[in-house]
Amino acid sequence: KWFAGSSKTGIFTTLLRHPLDQFLSVFNNFDIKSAIPNLQVYHNPYREFFRNPDRIAKLSPDSIYHMLQNSMSFDLGLNPIKFKETEVVDEFIAKVDQDFHLVMILEMLDESLVLLKRLMCWDLKQLIYVKLSMNNEYKSSVDEDIQQKILEWNAIDLRLYDHFKAKLETLVAAQDESFHAEVAALKGLNTAFWKECYTNALPVFNGNKIGFILSEDHKNNATCKLLATDDVTQTHIIGMKQFKALIPPSDVLMVRNHMQNLKKRNPAMLEWNDVKDVLQPAKEDPDTVNEF
């Protein structure tokens, strides 16, 4: 339904990552150990989870349940009750292939971004990014037999990922020298940007997060700050800008506290003073908070 008649009016892209990293990221970033009471007393929650994953997953909150198995396929529209129907899964992957103009792969991010740049007619400088997490940090602490169970539990995501990774590798291999020159140029732009904006990367925190220190010459540079700001914070800021007339003061306080706490570990990110005017409710709102 999302794509009906839209192929001529829009370009659709998505990004996949290896299902092992995806599952471990969900498990840790959403604190599944705390969210599921049965796991809280175990030193190794992964092993306990996979002792009976179907039963234990059902103990999770509704907001988390669908992220625990084949979450990428679910996000792209596959109903969980169809996970075991091979023909339906085949049709689902074919439909994603048909509907999306480009399916990017996180492990081939620079190549994916240059393809996106060409698809969207963007400038290479619009693709500069800052790495704010380490994808392999969680994997190193998980036993190999549990890693295998994770892949079996997320077998559809693995099929989805393998299909589009192979497709992307074929697409990249068919590109001319100018494409690979652009990939190298993007890597160079990123390196130069990081060196210009930041003096140090700080120790990993919250399992796999990375913080930075702004260089003295760019301590007030909005772009350096913005690209060092995590996606959750940016989502809060964008959402509250869009709906600021409806935002209760408690949500404003939540965002402020979130940013102030996170900035202790990542000093380069946006600070409250950078965004507080945007986040305040509209002036005509009788519940406007003026104390910020």
Backbone hydrogen bonds, N-H to C=O, Kabsch-Sander energy under -0.5 kcal/mol:
donor,donor_aa,acceptor,acceptor_aa,energy
4,A,1,K,-0.6
6,S,3,F,-2.3
7,S,3,F,-0.5
9,T,6,S,-1.4
10,G,6,S,-1.5
14,T,102,L,-1.5
16,L,104,M,-2.7
22,Q,18,H,-2.4
23,F,19,P,-2.5
24,L,20,L,-2.2
25,S,21,D,-2.3
26,V,22,Q,-2.3
27,F,23,F,-2.9
28,N,24,L,-1.9
29,N,25,S,-3.1
30,F,26,V,-1.9
31,D,28,N,-1.2
32,I,27,F,-2.5
33,K,27,F,-0.5
34,S,31,D,-0.8
35,A,31,D,-1.9
36,I,32,I,-2.0
39,L,36,I,-2.2
40,Q,36,I,-0.6
40,Q,37,P,-1.1
42,Y,39,L,-1.6
48,E,44,N,-1.6
49,F,45,P,-2.7
50,F,46,Y,-2.3
51,R,48,E,-1.1
52,N,48,E,-0.6
52,N,49,F,-1.0
56,I,52,N,-2.4
57,A,53,P,-2.6
58,K,54,D,-1.0
59,L,56,I,-1.5
60,S,57,A,-1.6
64,I,61,P,-1.7
65,Y,61,P,-2.1
66,H,62,D,-0.6
67,M,64,I,-2.4
68,L,65,Y,-1.5
74,F,70,N,-2.3
75,D,71,S,-2.5
76,L,72,M,-1.4
77,G,74,F,-1.7
78,L,73,S,-2.4
79,N,77,G,-0.5
82,K,79,N,-2.4
83,F,80,P,-1.7
85,E,82,K,-1.9
86,T,84,K,-0.9
89,V,85,E,-2.3
90,D,86,T,-2.5
91,E,87,E,-2.2
92,F,88,V,-2.4
93,I,89,V,-2.4
94,A,90,D,-2.1
95,K,91,E,-2.2
96,V,92,F,-2.3
97,D,93,I,-2.3
98,Q,94,A,-1.8
99,D,95,K,-2.6
100,F,96,V,-2.2
101,H,12,F,-1.9
102,L,12,F,-1.4
104,M,14,T,-3.2
104,M,102,L,-0.6
106,L,16,L,-3.0
108,M,105,I,-1.8
109,L,106,L,-1.3
112,S,108,M,-2.5
113,L,109,L,-2.8
114,V,110,D,-2.0
115,L,111,E,-1.9
116,L,112,S,-2.3
117,K,113,L,-2.8
118,R,114,V,-2.1
119,L,115,L,-2.2
120,M,116,L,-2.5
121,C,117,K,-0.9
122,W,117,K,-2.2
126,Q,123,D,-1.7
127,L,124,L,-1.8
128,I,125,K,-1.0
132,L,130,V,-0.5
134,M,208,N,-2.2
135,N,133,S,-0.6
137,E,134,M,-1.3
140,S,136,N,-1.3
141,S,138,Y,-1.7
142,V,139,K,-1.8
147,Q,143,D,-2.1
148,Q,144,E,-2.0
149,K,145,D,-1.6
150,I,146,I,-2.4
151,L,147,Q,-1.9
152,E,148,Q,-2.2
153,W,149,K,-2.5
154,N,150,I,-1.5
155,A,152,E,-1.2
158,L,154,N,-2.1
159,R,155,A,-2.1
160,L,156,I,-2.8
161,Y,157,D,-3.0
162,D,158,L,-2.9
163,H,159,R,-2.3
164,F,160,L,-2.0
165,K,161,Y,-2.6
166,A,162,D,-2.2
167,K,163,H,-1.9
168,L,164,F,-2.3
169,E,165,K,-2.6
170,T,166,A,-2.1
171,L,167,K,-2.3
172,V,168,L,-3.0
173,A,169,E,-2.3
174,A,170,T,-1.1
175,Q,172,V,-1.5
179,F,176,D,-0.8
180,H,176,D,-1.3
181,A,177,E,-2.1
182,E,178,S,-1.8
183,V,179,F,-2.1
184,A,180,H,-2.1
185,A,181,A,-2.2
186,L,182,E,-2.6
187,K,183,V,-2.1
188,G,184,A,-2.1
189,L,185,A,-2.7
190,N,186,L,-2.5
191,T,187,K,-2.3
192,A,188,G,-2.5
193,F,189,L,-2.6
194,W,190,N,-2.7
195,K,191,T,-2.3
196,E,192,A,-2.0
197,C,193,F,-2.6
198,Y,194,W,-2.4
199,T,213,I,-2.6
200,N,213,I,-0.8
202,L,211,G,-3.2
205,F,209,K,-2.1
208,N,205,F,-0.7
208,N,206,N,-1.0
209,K,205,F,-2.8
210,I,132,L,-2.2
213,I,200,N,-1.9
215,S,197,C,-3.2
218,H,215,S,-1.3
219,K,216,E,-1.0
221,N,218,H,-1.5
222,A,220,N,-0.6
225,K,221,N,-1.9
226,L,222,A,-2.7
227,L,223,T,-2.4
228,A,224,C,-0.7
228,A,225,K,-0.6
229,T,226,L,-1.5
234,Q,230,D,-2.1
235,T,231,D,-2.3
236,H,232,V,-2.2
237,I,233,T,-2.4
238,I,234,Q,-2.7
239,G,235,T,-2.7
240,M,236,H,-2.4
241,K,237,I,-1.9
242,Q,238,I,-2.2
243,F,239,G,-1.9
244,K,241,K,-0.7
246,L,243,F,-2.2
247,I,243,F,-0.7
251,D,248,P,-1.3
252,V,248,P,-1.3
253,L,249,P,-2.4
254,M,250,S,-1.8
255,V,251,D,-2.2
256,R,252,V,-2.4
257,N,253,L,-2.7
258,H,254,M,-2.4
259,M,255,V,-2.7
260,Q,256,R,-2.5
261,N,257,N,-2.4
262,L,258,H,-2.2
263,K,259,M,-2.2
264,K,260,Q,-0.6
264,K,261,N,-0.7
265,R,262,L,-1.5
266,N,262,L,-1.5
268,A,212,F,-1.4
269,M,266,N,-1.7
270,L,225,K,-0.6
274,D,271,E,-1.5
275,V,271,E,-0.7
275,V,272,W,-1.2
276,K,272,W,-2.0
278,V,275,V,-0.6
279,L,275,V,-2.0
280,Q,276,K,-1.3
285,D,282,A,-1.7
288,T,285,D,-1.9
290,N,288,T,-0.6
